[in-house]
Amino acid sequence: MPMTVVVTRDVPDRFRGFLASCMLEIAPGVYTQPRLSAGVRERVWTVLADWHATLDQGVSS
């Protein structure tokens, strides 16, 4: 399984709380999890993308 890393900046607390519920926060705003299944990884990405589009905060690339 691939390692998953998410780095946040300028996002509401709901993003950080959600990520902390399914990943390890190794530094402020840096989340990782070495064992996320493809389904869970896709769900995490979908939730984050939906929130980002709705709240229009954070930086997307």
C-alpha positions in Angstrom: 0.0 0.0 0.0 1.2 3.5 -0.8 1.9 5.9 2.0 -0.5 8.9 2.1 0.6 12.4 3.2 -1.7 15.4 3.3 -0.3 18.9 4.1 -2.8 21.6 5.0 -2.5 25.4 5.2 -5.1 28.0 5.9 -8.0 25.6 6.3 -10.8 25.6 8.9 -10.6 23.3 12.0 -13.0 20.8 10.5 -10.3 19.8 7.9 -7.8 19.2 10.7 -10.2 17.3 12.9 -11.3 15.1 10.0 -7.8 14.3 9.0 -6.7 13.7 12.6 -9.6 11.1 12.9 -8.1 8.9 10.2 -4.4 9.9 10.0 -1.5 10.7 12.2 -0.6 14.4 12.6 3.2 14.3 12.6 3.7 18.1 12.6 1.2 21.0 12.6 -0.9 20.6 9.5 1.0 17.5 8.2 -0.9 14.2 8.3 0.2 10.8 7.2 -0.9 7.2 7.2 1.1 4.3 5.8 -1.8 1.9 5.6 -4.9 3.5 4.0 -6.8 1.3 1.6 -7.7 2.7 -1.8 -11.3 3.1 -0.8 -10.5 5.0 2.4 -7.9 7.2 0.5 -10.5 8.0 -2.2 -13.1 8.9 0.5 -10.7 11.2 2.4 -9.8 12.9 -0.9 -13.5 13.3 -1.9 -14.5 14.8 1.5 -11.5 17.3 1.4 -12.2 18.3 -2.2 -15.9 18.9 -1.5 -15.2 20.9 1.6 -12.6 23.0 -0.2 -15.0 23.7 -3.1 -17.7 24.7 -0.7 -15.7 26.8 1.7 -13.4 28.3 -0.8 -10.4 28.4 1.6 -7.0 26.9 1.4 -4.6 26.5 -1.5 -5.3 24.0 -4.2 -2.8 22.8 -6.8 
